Amino acid sequence: MQPSKNTEAKPTKLTTARRTYRCARCRAEIGRGDQYLTVTVSHGSPSKEVFETRGGCPTAVAHGFRVRTKVCKTCLVAEPPT
Ligand SMILES: [Zn+2]
């Protein structure tokens, strides 16, 4: 046993639920005390932002956004995030 050296790969960080959530993939309930994973999902191109003039007023237009969703442990095993 080597308590000080942890060479095990830890690609994911599980969080213990403090309340009930719903899995973003399978819609199953993540109960309080269960472990879940927070994943960031990108929609479109969040880095792409252009300025457009709308009604004489320059407006920043984002072409995408990121959302943080919660995924249950079952989905994580079935489909690990890349
Ligand atoms: Zn799930």
PDB file of the backbone (N, CA, C, O) and the ligand in Angstrom, with CONECT records:
HET     ZN  A 101       1
ATOM      1  N   MET A   1       0.829  -1.203   0.000  1.00  0.00           N
ATOM      2  CA  MET A   1       0.000   0.000   0.000  1.00  0.00           C
ATOM      3  C   MET A   1       0.863   1.252   0.000  1.00  0.00           C
ATOM      4  O   MET A   1       1.767   1.400   0.822  1.00  0.00           O
ATOM      5  N   GLN A   2       0.576   2.136  -0.918  1.00  0.00           N
ATOM      6  CA  GLN A   2       1.341   3.376  -1.019  1.00  0.00           C
ATOM      7  C   GLN A   2       0.386   4.552  -0.852  1.00  0.00           C
ATOM      8  O   GLN A   2      -0.215   5.010  -1.824  1.00  0.00           O
ATOM      9  N   PRO A   3       0.251   5.024   0.332  1.00  0.00           N
ATOM     10  CA  PRO A   3      -0.741   6.085   0.576  1.00  0.00           C
ATOM     11  C   PRO A   3      -0.333   7.447   0.021  1.00  0.00           C
ATOM     12  O   PRO A   3      -1.198   8.264  -0.296  1.00  0.00           O
ATOM     13  N   SER A   4       0.955   7.702  -0.100  1.00  0.00           N
ATOM     14  CA  SER A   4       1.382   9.037  -0.509  1.00  0.00           C
ATOM     15  C   SER A   4       1.476   9.185  -2.015  1.00  0.00           C
ATOM     16  O   SER A   4       1.444  10.300  -2.536  1.00  0.00           O
ATOM     17  N   LYS A   5       1.590   8.069  -2.716  1.00  0.00           N
ATOM     18  CA  LYS A   5       1.761   8.167  -4.159  1.00  0.00           C
ATOM     19  C   LYS A   5       0.563   7.546  -4.865  1.00  0.00           C
ATOM     20  O   LYS A   5       0.303   6.348  -4.756  1.00  0.00           O
ATOM     21  N   ASN A   6      -0.140   8.374  -5.574  1.00  0.00           N
ATOM     22  CA  ASN A   6      -1.309   7.902  -6.299  1.00  0.00           C
ATOM     23  C   ASN A   6      -1.046   8.034  -7.796  1.00  0.00           C
ATOM     24  O   ASN A   6      -1.155   9.114  -8.376  1.00  0.00           O
ATOM     25  N   THR A   7      -0.699   6.908  -8.395  1.00  0.00           N
ATOM     26  CA  THR A   7      -0.390   6.939  -9.826  1.00  0.00           C
ATOM     27  C   THR A   7      -1.598   6.551 -10.670  1.00  0.00           C
ATOM     28  O   THR A   7      -1.543   6.550 -11.900  1.00  0.00           O
ATOM     29  N   GLU A   8      -2.659   6.232 -10.002  1.00  0.00           N
ATOM     30  CA  GLU A   8      -3.860   5.827 -10.718  1.00  0.00           C
ATOM     31  C   GLU A   8      -4.438   7.002 -11.492  1.00  0.00           C
ATOM     32  O   GLU A   8      -4.559   8.112 -10.974  1.00  0.00           O
ATOM     33  N   ALA A   9      -4.784   6.739 -12.715  1.00  0.00           N
ATOM     34  CA  ALA A   9      -5.348   7.798 -13.551  1.00  0.00           C
ATOM     35  C   ALA A   9      -6.729   8.185 -13.046  1.00  0.00           C
ATOM     36  O   ALA A   9      -7.582   7.337 -12.782  1.00  0.00           O
ATOM     37  N   LYS A  10      -6.916   9.477 -12.922  1.00  0.00           N
ATOM     38  CA  LYS A  10      -8.224   9.946 -12.463  1.00  0.00           C
ATOM     39  C   LYS A  10      -8.791  10.928 -13.470  1.00  0.00           C
ATOM     40  O   LYS A  10      -8.691  12.141 -13.289  1.00  0.00           O
ATOM     41  N   PRO A  11      -9.382  10.409 -14.522  1.00  0.00           N
ATOM     42  CA  PRO A  11      -9.860  11.304 -15.565  1.00  0.00           C
ATOM     43  C   PRO A  11     -11.141  12.033 -15.193  1.00  0.00           C
ATOM     44  O   PRO A  11     -11.469  13.076 -15.758  1.00  0.00           O
ATOM     45  N   THR A  12     -11.839  11.478 -14.257  1.00  0.00           N
ATOM     46  CA  THR A  12     -13.116  12.080 -13.908  1.00  0.00           C
ATOM     47  C   THR A  12     -13.163  12.391 -12.422  1.00  0.00           C
ATOM     48  O   THR A  12     -12.531  11.726 -11.601  1.00  0.00           O
ATOM     49  N   LYS A  13     -13.918  13.402 -12.110  1.00  0.00           N
ATOM     50  CA  LYS A  13     -14.057  13.773 -10.726  1.00  0.00           C
ATOM     51  C   LYS A  13     -15.528  13.665 -10.347  1.00  0.00           C
ATOM     52  O   LYS A  13     -16.382  14.420 -10.813  1.00  0.00           O
ATOM     53  N   LEU A  14     -15.773  12.722  -9.510  1.00  0.00           N
ATOM     54  CA  LEU A  14     -17.159  12.509  -9.096  1.00  0.00           C
ATOM     55  C   LEU A  14     -17.504  13.414  -7.925  1.00  0.00           C
ATOM     56  O   LEU A  14     -16.680  13.679  -7.050  1.00  0.00           O
ATOM     57  N   THR A  15     -18.706  13.862  -7.936  1.00  0.00           N
ATOM     58  CA  THR A  15     -19.185  14.719  -6.868  1.00  0.00           C
ATOM     59  C   THR A  15     -20.340  14.014  -6.177  1.00  0.00           C
ATOM     60  O   THR A  15     -21.169  13.366  -6.816  1.00  0.00           O
ATOM     61  N   THR A  16     -20.374  14.151  -4.892  1.00  0.00           N
ATOM     62  CA  THR A  16     -21.501  13.576  -4.162  1.00  0.00           C
ATOM     63  C   THR A  16     -22.656  14.568  -4.172  1.00  0.00           C
ATOM     64  O   THR A  16     -22.505  15.733  -3.804  1.00  0.00           O
ATOM     65  N   ALA A  17     -23.789  14.086  -4.594  1.00  0.00           N
ATOM     66  CA  ALA A  17     -24.958  14.953  -4.714  1.00  0.00           C
ATOM     67  C   ALA A  17     -25.440  15.398  -3.336  1.00  0.00           C
ATOM     68  O   ALA A  17     -25.567  14.596  -2.411  1.00  0.00           O
ATOM     69  N   ARG A  18     -25.702  16.678  -3.229  1.00  0.00           N
ATOM     70  CA  ARG A  18     -26.218  17.218  -1.967  1.00  0.00           C
ATOM     71  C   ARG A  18     -27.725  17.369  -2.029  1.00  0.00           C
ATOM     72  O   ARG A  18     -28.383  17.654  -1.028  1.00  0.00           O
ATOM     73  N   ARG A  19     -28.242  17.179  -3.194  1.00  0.00           N
ATOM     74  CA  ARG A  19     -29.685  17.165  -3.377  1.00  0.00           C
ATOM     75  C   ARG A  19     -29.944  16.294  -4.594  1.00  0.00           C
ATOM     76  O   ARG A  19     -29.006  15.762  -5.186  1.00  0.00           O
ATOM     77  N   THR A  20     -31.182  16.148  -4.964  1.00  0.00           N
ATOM     78  CA  THR A  20     -31.461  15.295  -6.120  1.00  0.00           C
ATOM     79  C   THR A  20     -31.318  16.086  -7.409  1.00  0.00           C
ATOM     80  O   THR A  20     -31.749  17.234  -7.520  1.00  0.00           O
ATOM     81  N   TYR A  21     -30.694  15.427  -8.376  1.00  0.00           N
ATOM     82  CA  TYR A  21     -30.535  16.012  -9.700  1.00  0.00           C
ATOM     83  C   TYR A  21     -31.112  15.042 -10.720  1.00  0.00           C
ATOM     84  O   TYR A  21     -31.569  13.949 -10.388  1.00  0.00           O
ATOM     85  N   ARG A  22     -31.074  15.475 -11.951  1.00  0.00           N
ATOM     86  CA  ARG A  22     -31.507  14.574 -13.008  1.00  0.00           C
ATOM     87  C   ARG A  22     -30.378  14.436 -14.015  1.00  0.00           C
ATOM     88  O   ARG A  22     -29.765  15.420 -14.428  1.00  0.00           O
ATOM     89  N   CYS A  23     -30.120  13.202 -14.400  1.00  0.00           N
ATOM     90  CA  CYS A  23     -29.036  12.932 -15.335  1.00  0.00           C
ATOM     91  C   CYS A  23     -29.365  13.530 -16.695  1.00  0.00           C
ATOM     92  O   CYS A  23     -30.483  13.390 -17.191  1.00  0.00           O
ATOM     93  N   ALA A  24     -28.387  14.194 -17.292  1.00  0.00           N
ATOM     94  CA  ALA A  24     -28.619  14.850 -18.571  1.00  0.00           C
ATOM     95  C   ALA A  24     -28.706  13.848 -19.713  1.00  0.00           C
ATOM     96  O   ALA A  24     -29.205  14.175 -20.790  1.00  0.00           O
ATOM     97  N   ARG A  25     -28.235  12.655 -19.489  1.00  0.00           N
ATOM     98  CA  ARG A  25     -28.230  11.686 -20.588  1.00  0.00           C
ATOM     99  C   ARG A  25     -29.387  10.710 -20.523  1.00  0.00           C
ATOM    100  O   ARG A  25     -30.120  10.539 -21.497  1.00  0.00           O
ATOM    101  N   CYS A  26     -29.552  10.076 -19.384  1.00  0.00           N
ATOM    102  CA  CYS A  26     -30.601   9.049 -19.317  1.00  0.00           C
ATOM    103  C   CYS A  26     -31.824   9.524 -18.553  1.00  0.00           C
ATOM    104  O   CYS A  26     -32.808   8.794 -18.431  1.00  0.00           O
ATOM    105  N   ARG A  27     -31.764  10.743 -18.039  1.00  0.00           N
ATOM    106  CA  ARG A  27     -32.892  11.338 -17.317  1.00  0.00           C
ATOM    107  C   ARG A  27     -33.221  10.601 -16.018  1.00  0.00           C
ATOM    108  O   ARG A  27     -34.282  10.802 -15.427  1.00  0.00           O
ATOM    109  N   ALA A  28     -32.316   9.767 -15.598  1.00  0.00           N
ATOM    110  CA  ALA A  28     -32.542   9.070 -14.343  1.00  0.00           C
ATOM    111  C   ALA A  28     -32.278  10.030 -13.188  1.00  0.00           C
ATOM    112  O   ALA A  28     -31.537  11.004 -13.323  1.00  0.00           O
ATOM    113  N   GLU A  29     -32.877   9.742 -12.093  1.00  0.00           N
ATOM    114  CA  GLU A  29     -32.703  10.605 -10.952  1.00  0.00           C
ATOM    115  C   GLU A  29     -31.395  10.293 -10.236  1.00  0.00           C
ATOM    116  O   GLU A  29     -31.063   9.134  -9.986  1.00  0.00           O
ATOM    117  N   ILE A  30     -30.670  11.344  -9.918  1.00  0.00           N
ATOM    118  CA  ILE A  30     -29.468  11.193  -9.127  1.00  0.00           C
ATOM    119  C   ILE A  30     -29.855  11.560  -7.697  1.00  0.00           C
ATOM    120  O   ILE A  30     -30.090  12.726  -7.379  1.00  0.00           O
ATOM    121  N   GLY A  31     -29.914  10.574  -6.875  1.00  0.00           N
ATOM    122  CA  GLY A  31     -30.400  10.801  -5.522  1.00  0.00           C
ATOM    123  C   GLY A  31     -29.379  11.493  -4.639  1.00  0.00           C
ATOM    124  O   GLY A  31     -28.191  11.545  -4.954  1.00  0.00           O
ATOM    125  N   ARG A  32     -29.853  12.007  -3.560  1.00  0.00           N
ATOM    126  CA  ARG A  32     -28.985  12.654  -2.595  1.00  0.00           C
ATOM    127  C   ARG A  32     -27.994  11.640  -2.046  1.00  0.00           C
ATOM    128  O   ARG A  32     -28.381  10.552  -1.620  1.00  0.00           O
ATOM    129  N   GLY A  33     -26.719  11.998  -2.057  1.00  0.00           N
ATOM    130  CA  GLY A  33     -25.710  11.090  -1.564  1.00  0.00           C
ATOM    131  C   GLY A  33     -25.100  10.229  -2.657  1.00  0.00           C
ATOM    132  O   GLY A  33     -24.069   9.590  -2.451  1.00  0.00           O
ATOM    133  N   ASP A  34     -25.743  10.213  -3.827  1.00  0.00           N
ATOM    134  CA  ASP A  34     -25.191   9.487  -4.960  1.00  0.00           C
ATOM    135  C   ASP A  34     -24.050  10.297  -5.572  1.00  0.00           C
ATOM    136  O   ASP A  34     -23.911  11.495  -5.326  1.00  0.00           O
ATOM    137  N   GLN A  35     -23.254   9.621  -6.361  1.00  0.00           N
ATOM    138  CA  GLN A  35     -22.153  10.319  -7.006  1.00  0.00           C
ATOM    139  C   GLN A  35     -22.500  10.610  -8.455  1.00  0.00           C
ATOM    140  O   GLN A  35     -23.069   9.776  -9.158  1.00  0.00           O
ATOM    141  N   TYR A  36     -22.149  11.800  -8.878  1.00  0.00           N
ATOM    142  CA  TYR A  36     -22.410  12.181 -10.252  1.00  0.00           C
ATOM    143  C   TYR A  36     -21.204  12.909 -10.800  1.00  0.00           C
ATOM    144  O   TYR A  36     -20.291  13.274 -10.059  1.00  0.00           O
ATOM    145  N   LEU A  37     -21.210  13.116 -12.109  1.00  0.00           N
ATOM    146  CA  LEU A  37     -20.113  13.808 -12.762  1.00  0.00           C
ATOM    147  C   LEU A  37     -20.643  15.060 -13.434  1.00  0.00           C
ATOM    148  O   LEU A  37     -21.695  15.035 -14.072  1.00  0.00           O
ATOM    149  N   THR A  38     -19.917  16.146 -13.293  1.00  0.00           N
ATOM    150  CA  THR A  38     -20.297  17.376 -13.975  1.00  0.00           C
ATOM    151  C   THR A  38     -19.516  17.461 -15.277  1.00  0.00           C
ATOM    152  O   THR A  38     -18.285  17.451 -15.273  1.00  0.00           O
ATOM    153  N   VAL A  39     -20.218  17.543 -16.365  1.00  0.00           N
ATOM    154  CA  VAL A  39     -19.559  17.655 -17.664  1.00  0.00           C
ATOM    155  C   VAL A  39     -19.971  18.956 -18.332  1.00  0.00           C
ATOM    156  O   VAL A  39     -21.103  19.416 -18.190  1.00  0.00           O
ATOM    157  N   THR A  40     -19.036  19.535 -19.058  1.00  0.00           N
ATOM    158  CA  THR A  40     -19.325  20.753 -19.798  1.00  0.00           C
ATOM    159  C   THR A  40     -19.618  20.386 -21.246  1.00  0.00           C
ATOM    160  O   THR A  40     -18.795  19.774 -21.927  1.00  0.00           O
ATOM    161  N   VAL A  41     -20.776  20.762 -21.692  1.00  0.00           N
ATOM    162  CA  VAL A  41     -21.193  20.443 -23.050  1.00  0.00           C
ATOM    163  C   VAL A  41     -21.210  21.726 -23.863  1.00  0.00           C
ATOM    164  O   VAL A  41     -21.773  22.735 -23.437  1.00  0.00           O
ATOM    165  N   SER A  42     -20.592  21.683 -25.036  1.00  0.00           N
ATOM    166  CA  SER A  42     -20.566  22.855 -25.900  1.00  0.00           C
ATOM    167  C   SER A  42     -21.642  22.754 -26.973  1.00  0.00           C
ATOM    168  O   SER A  42     -21.839  21.709 -27.592  1.00  0.00           O
ATOM    169  N   HIS A  43     -22.315  23.849 -27.167  1.00  0.00           N
ATOM    170  CA  HIS A  43     -23.295  23.928 -28.243  1.00  0.00           C
ATOM    171  C   HIS A  43     -22.797  24.985 -29.208  1.00  0.00           C
ATOM    172  O   HIS A  43     -22.571  26.130 -28.816  1.00  0.00           O
ATOM    173  N   GLY A  44     -22.629  24.620 -30.439  1.00  0.00           N
ATOM    174  CA  GLY A  44     -22.160  25.583 -31.424  1.00  0.00           C
ATOM    175  C   GLY A  44     -20.682  25.897 -31.218  1.00  0.00           C
ATOM    176  O   GLY A  44     -19.903  25.022 -30.841  1.00  0.00           O
ATOM    177  N   SER A  45     -20.304  27.128 -31.462  1.00  0.00           N
ATOM    178  CA  SER A  45     -18.919  27.547 -31.290  1.00  0.00           C
ATOM    179  C   SER A  45     -18.863  28.665 -30.264  1.00  0.00           C
ATOM    180  O   SER A  45     -18.986  29.839 -30.614  1.00  0.00           O
ATOM    181  N   PRO A  46     -18.682  28.310 -29.016  1.00  0.00           N
ATOM    182  CA  PRO A  46     -18.703  29.329 -27.954  1.00  0.00           C
ATOM    183  C   PRO A  46     -17.604  30.379 -28.094  1.00  0.00           C
ATOM    184  O   PRO A  46     -17.753  31.508 -27.626  1.00  0.00           O
ATOM    185  N   SER A  47     -16.497  30.002 -28.741  1.00  0.00           N
ATOM    186  CA  SER A  47     -15.382  30.942 -28.845  1.00  0.00           C
ATOM    187  C   SER A  47     -15.604  31.966 -29.941  1.00  0.00           C
ATOM    188  O   SER A  47     -14.950  33.008 -29.990  1.00  0.00           O
ATOM    189  N   LYS A  48     -16.548  31.644 -30.820  1.00  0.00           N
ATOM    190  CA  LYS A  48     -16.804  32.535 -31.941  1.00  0.00           C
ATOM    191  C   LYS A  48     -17.831  33.588 -31.528  1.00  0.00           C
ATOM    192  O   LYS A  48     -18.983  33.276 -31.226  1.00  0.00           O
ATOM    193  N   GLU A  49     -17.390  34.815 -31.524  1.00  0.00           N
ATOM    194  CA  GLU A  49     -18.300  35.890 -31.149  1.00  0.00           C
ATOM    195  C   GLU A  49     -18.085  37.055 -32.099  1.00  0.00           C
ATOM    196  O   GLU A  49     -16.971  37.558 -32.239  1.00  0.00           O
ATOM    197  N   VAL A  50     -19.119  37.462 -32.723  1.00  0.00           N
ATOM    198  CA  VAL A  50     -18.985  38.558 -33.681  1.00  0.00           C
ATOM    199  C   VAL A  50     -19.847  39.731 -33.250  1.00  0.00           C
ATOM    200  O   VAL A  50     -20.819  39.586 -32.509  1.00  0.00           O
ATOM    201  N   PHE A  51     -19.459  40.893 -33.740  1.00  0.00           N
ATOM    202  CA  PHE A  51     -20.243  42.083 -33.437  1.00  0.00           C
ATOM    203  C   PHE A  51     -21.095  42.438 -34.644  1.00  0.00           C
ATOM    204  O   PHE A  51     -20.595  42.572 -35.760  1.00  0.00           O
ATOM    205  N   GLU A  52     -22.337  42.582 -34.410  1.00  0.00           N
ATOM    206  CA  GLU A  52     -23.242  42.973 -35.478  1.00  0.00           C
ATOM    207  C   GLU A  52     -23.940  44.258 -35.073  1.00  0.00           C
ATOM    208  O   GLU A  52     -24.221  44.510 -33.902  1.00  0.00           O
ATOM    209  N   THR A  53     -24.201  45.037 -36.067  1.00  0.00           N
ATOM    210  CA  THR A  53     -24.922  46.271 -35.790  1.00  0.00           C
ATOM    211  C   THR A  53     -26.416  46.033 -35.951  1.00  0.00           C
ATOM    212  O   THR A  53     -26.913  45.761 -37.044  1.00  0.00           O
ATOM    213  N   ARG A  54     -27.090  46.140 -34.862  1.00  0.00           N
ATOM    214  CA  ARG A  54     -28.527  45.897 -34.915  1.00  0.00           C
ATOM    215  C   ARG A  54     -29.264  47.153 -34.473  1.00  0.00           C
ATOM    216  O   ARG A  54     -29.194  47.556 -33.312  1.00  0.00           O
ATOM    217  N   GLY A  55     -29.956  47.753 -35.400  1.00  0.00           N
ATOM    218  CA  GLY A  55     -30.693  48.967 -35.105  1.00  0.00           C
ATOM    219  C   GLY A  55     -29.768  50.110 -34.704  1.00  0.00           C
ATOM    220  O   GLY A  55     -30.107  50.939 -33.859  1.00  0.00           O
ATOM    221  N   GLY A  56     -28.584  50.136 -35.334  1.00  0.00           N
ATOM    222  CA  GLY A  56     -27.622  51.197 -35.062  1.00  0.00           C
ATOM    223  C   GLY A  56     -26.835  50.990 -33.794  1.00  0.00           C
ATOM    224  O   GLY A  56     -26.052  51.854 -33.399  1.00  0.00           O
ATOM    225  N   CYS A  57     -27.028  49.870 -33.155  1.00  0.00           N
ATOM    226  CA  CYS A  57     -26.338  49.597 -31.899  1.00  0.00           C
ATOM    227  C   CYS A  57     -25.495  48.330 -32.041  1.00  0.00           C
ATOM    228  O   CYS A  57     -26.034  47.259 -32.321  1.00  0.00           O
ATOM    229  N   PRO A  58     -24.193  48.442 -31.853  1.00  0.00           N
ATOM    230  CA  PRO A  58     -23.342  47.240 -31.977  1.00  0.00           C
ATOM    231  C   PRO A  58     -23.664  46.224 -30.882  1.00  0.00           C
ATOM    232  O   PRO A  58     -23.705  46.557 -29.698  1.00  0.00           O
ATOM    233  N   THR A  59     -23.887  45.003 -31.293  1.00  0.00           N
ATOM    234  CA  THR A  59     -24.289  43.970 -30.357  1.00  0.00           C
ATOM    235  C   THR A  59     -23.365  42.759 -30.497  1.00  0.00           C
ATOM    236  O   THR A  59     -23.088  42.304 -31.607  1.00  0.00           O
ATOM    237  N   ALA A  60     -22.905  42.256 -29.389  1.00  0.00           N
ATOM    238  CA  ALA A  60     -22.091  41.049 -29.422  1.00  0.00           C
ATOM    239  C   ALA A  60     -22.993  39.842 -29.603  1.00  0.00           C
ATOM    240  O   ALA A  60     -23.937  39.630 -28.842  1.00  0.00           O
ATOM    241  N   VAL A  61     -22.687  39.064 -30.613  1.00  0.00           N
ATOM    242  CA  VAL A  61     -23.510  37.896 -30.889  1.00  0.00           C
ATOM    243  C   VAL A  61     -22.665  36.640 -30.681  1.00  0.00           C
ATOM    244  O   VAL A  61     -21.675  36.421 -31.380  1.00  0.00           O
ATOM    245  N   ALA A  62     -23.054  35.852 -29.749  1.00  0.00           N
ATOM    246  CA  ALA A  62     -22.338  34.600 -29.496  1.00  0.00           C
ATOM    247  C   ALA A  62     -22.922  33.509 -30.380  1.00  0.00           C
ATOM    248  O   ALA A  62     -24.135  33.413 -30.564  1.00  0.00           O
ATOM    249  N   HIS A  63     -22.039  32.699 -30.917  1.00  0.00           N
ATOM    250  CA  HIS A  63     -22.496  31.636 -31.812  1.00  0.00           C
ATOM    251  C   HIS A  63     -22.500  30.281 -31.136  1.00  0.00           C
ATOM    252  O   HIS A  63     -22.423  29.242 -31.792  1.00  0.00           O
ATOM    253  N   GLY A  64     -22.587  30.304 -29.871  1.00  0.00           N
ATOM    254  CA  GLY A  64     -22.627  29.040 -29.156  1.00  0.00           C
ATOM    255  C   GLY A  64     -22.571  29.309 -27.672  1.00  0.00           C
ATOM    256  O   GLY A  64     -22.357  30.444 -27.247  1.00  0.00           O
ATOM    257  N   PHE A  65     -22.757  28.299 -26.903  1.00  0.00           N
ATOM    258  CA  PHE A  65     -22.683  28.467 -25.456  1.00  0.00           C
ATOM    259  C   PHE A  65     -22.293  27.144 -24.818  1.00  0.00           C
ATOM    260  O   PHE A  65     -22.411  26.077 -25.421  1.00  0.00           O
ATOM    261  N   ARG A  66     -21.838  27.245 -23.611  1.00  0.00           N
ATOM    262  CA  ARG A  66     -21.466  26.042 -22.875  1.00  0.00           C
ATOM    263  C   ARG A  66     -22.397  25.875 -21.690  1.00  0.00           C
ATOM    264  O   ARG A  66     -22.759  26.834 -21.008  1.00  0.00           O
ATOM    265  N   VAL A  67     -22.762  24.656 -21.476  1.00  0.00           N
ATOM    266  CA  VAL A  67     -23.587  24.386 -20.309  1.00  0.00           C
ATOM    267  C   VAL A  67     -22.948  23.272 -19.494  1.00  0.00           C
ATOM    268  O   VAL A  67     -22.328  22.350 -20.025  1.00  0.00           O
ATOM    269  N   ARG A  68     -23.119  23.390 -18.218  1.00  0.00           N
ATOM    270  CA  ARG A  68     -22.628  22.355 -17.330  1.00  0.00           C
ATOM    271  C   ARG A  68     -23.803  21.452 -16.973  1.00  0.00           C
ATOM    272  O   ARG A  68     -24.819  21.899 -16.439  1.00  0.00           O
ATOM    273  N   THR A  69     -23.638  20.191 -17.277  1.00  0.00           N
ATOM    274  CA  THR A  69     -24.709  19.254 -16.993  1.00  0.00           C
ATOM    275  C   THR A  69     -24.206  18.179 -16.046  1.00  0.00           C
ATOM    276  O   THR A  69     -23.003  17.981 -15.881  1.00  0.00           O
ATOM    277  N   LYS A  70     -25.129  17.511 -15.447  1.00  0.00           N
ATOM    278  CA  LYS A  70     -24.802  16.447 -14.511  1.00  0.00           C
ATOM    279  C   LYS A  70     -25.135  15.106 -15.118  1.00  0.00           C
ATOM    280  O   LYS A  70     -26.204  14.905 -15.695  1.00  0.00           O
ATOM    281  N   VAL A  71     -24.196  14.195 -14.975  1.00  0.00           N
ATOM    282  CA  VAL A  71     -24.350  12.868 -15.555  1.00  0.00           C
ATOM    283  C   VAL A  71     -24.189  11.832 -14.459  1.00  0.00           C
ATOM    284  O   VAL A  71     -23.280  11.919 -13.634  1.00  0.00           O
ATOM    285  N   CYS A  72     -25.071  10.860 -14.459  1.00  0.00           N
ATOM    286  CA  CYS A  72     -25.020   9.859 -13.408  1.00  0.00           C
ATOM    287  C   CYS A  72     -23.888   8.855 -13.662  1.00  0.00           C
ATOM    288  O   CYS A  72     -23.320   8.788 -14.752  1.00  0.00           O
ATOM    289  N   LYS A  73     -23.596   8.108 -12.654  1.00  0.00           N
ATOM    290  CA  LYS A  73     -22.485   7.164 -12.726  1.00  0.00           C
ATOM    291  C   LYS A  73     -22.735   6.062 -13.745  1.00  0.00           C
ATOM    292  O   LYS A  73     -21.801   5.571 -14.379  1.00  0.00           O
ATOM    293  N   THR A  74     -23.979   5.679 -13.900  1.00  0.00           N
ATOM    294  CA  THR A  74     -24.321   4.624 -14.846  1.00  0.00           C
ATOM    295  C   THR A  74     -23.967   5.041 -16.269  1.00  0.00           C
ATOM    296  O   THR A  74     -23.410   4.252 -17.034  1.00  0.00           O
ATOM    297  N   CYS A  75     -24.288   6.269 -16.616  1.00  0.00           N
ATOM    298  CA  CYS A  75     -23.981   6.777 -17.947  1.00  0.00           C
ATOM    299  C   CYS A  75     -22.479   6.930 -18.127  1.00  0.00           C
ATOM    300  O   CYS A  75     -21.949   6.737 -19.222  1.00  0.00           O
ATOM    301  N   LEU A  76     -21.820   7.269 -17.074  1.00  0.00           N
ATOM    302  CA  LEU A  76     -20.377   7.469 -17.134  1.00  0.00           C
ATOM    303  C   LEU A  76     -19.671   6.182 -17.488  1.00  0.00           C
ATOM    304  O   LEU A  76     -18.698   6.188 -18.241  1.00  0.00           O
ATOM    305  N   VAL A  77     -20.153   5.082 -16.951  1.00  0.00           N
ATOM    306  CA  VAL A  77     -19.569   3.778 -17.249  1.00  0.00           C
ATOM    307  C   VAL A  77     -19.910   3.370 -18.673  1.00  0.00           C
ATOM    308  O   VAL A  77     -19.072   2.827 -19.393  1.00  0.00           O
ATOM    309  N   ALA A  78     -21.141   3.635 -19.069  1.00  0.00           N
ATOM    310  CA  ALA A  78     -21.593   3.243 -20.404  1.00  0.00           C
ATOM    311  C   ALA A  78     -20.940   4.085 -21.487  1.00  0.00           C
ATOM    312  O   ALA A  78     -20.616   3.583 -22.564  1.00  0.00           O
ATOM    313  N   GLU A  79     -20.751   5.351 -21.203  1.00  0.00           N
ATOM    314  CA  GLU A  79     -20.225   6.258 -22.215  1.00  0.00           C
ATOM    315  C   GLU A  79     -19.328   7.302 -21.570  1.00  0.00           C
ATOM    316  O   GLU A  79     -19.774   8.406 -21.256  1.00  0.00           O
ATOM    317  N   PRO A  80     -18.052   6.949 -21.370  1.00  0.00           N
ATOM    318  CA  PRO A  80     -17.153   7.885 -20.696  1.00  0.00           C
ATOM    319  C   PRO A  80     -16.919   9.138 -21.547  1.00  0.00           C
ATOM    320  O   PRO A  80     -16.856   9.044 -22.773  1.00  0.00           O
ATOM    321  N   PRO A  81     -16.793  10.273 -20.931  1.00  0.00           N
ATOM    322  CA  PRO A  81     -16.544  11.497 -21.689  1.00  0.00           C
ATOM    323  C   PRO A  81     -15.158  11.485 -22.313  1.00  0.00           C
ATOM    324  O   PRO A  81     -14.209  10.977 -21.715  1.00  0.00           O
ATOM    325  N   THR A  82     -15.041  12.031 -23.489  1.00  0.00           N
ATOM    326  CA  THR A  82     -13.763  12.031 -24.172  1.00  0.00           C
ATOM    327  C   THR A  82     -12.998  13.310 -23.918  1.00  0.00           C
ATOM    328  O   THR A  82     -11.888  13.476 -24.425  1.00  0.00           O
TER     329      THR A  82
HETATM  330 ZN    ZN A 101     -27.551   8.730 -16.611  1.00  0.00          ZN2+
END
